[in-house]
Amino acid sequence: MKVMIRKSASGGLTAYVAKKDLEENIVEMEKPDMWGGNIKLSNGWVFALPEMAADTRLPITVEARRLEGD
């Protein structure tokens, strides 16, 4: 599923899922640099992100796999 990750105005990170027209805050990250681990959105969805360099510039659209959530 295509997910766009960007910095929000408040300084946090948000994820936008175009297919679902959904934008949520990222509330948990498995790895400090996010890439290659799981992220959890404020609505409970969990996505597995691809491996990327820690200094990857945002915003970026990636192919992420949804693992759980309603």
N, C-alpha and C positions, 0 to 999 in steps of 0.2 A: 504494500500500500504506500503511495507517495505521501510523505510527510514533510512539510516545510518547517524548519526550526529557525527561530529568530530571537533576538533580544527584545524584551518588552520595554515600554517607557519607564517602568518602575525598576529596571535593572535585572529582572529575572529572565527566564527563558520561557517561550511559548512554543507550542506545536500546533500547526494548522493541517487538518486532514481534509483536503479538497473534496474527495469522494463523499464525505459525510457532511461537508460544510460546517466543520467543527473546529473551534480554536479554544485551547485549554492551556493553562499554566503547567509547566513541568514541575512536579513537587518532589520527586525522588529520582536520583541517578545512581545506578549500580557502581559506576566508575567516576572518579573525579573529573575526568576530561570528557565524559559522556560516551565517546565513540567506542563501539565494540561491546557495549553493555546494554542493559535494559534501562528504560526510563518509565516513570509512572506519571500519568496526567492527573489533574485535579478531579476528573470525572471517574477515575479508577482504572482507565485503560492502561495497559502495559505494552510497550513496544520494544523489540530488539533492534538496535541500531547497527549499521555496518561499521567495520573497522575503518577509521580514517585518522589522519594526522591530528595531533592534539591542537595544533594551531590553525585548523580549518576555519575559514572566515564565514561568518554568518551575515545575512540569511543564506540558507542552503536547503535545497529539496533533495531528500534521500528516499531510497526504497527501504522501508522498515517493515518488520513482520509483527503483526499484532498477536500478543500471547494470551492476554486475558482481559476481562472487564466486560461490563454489560453492553 
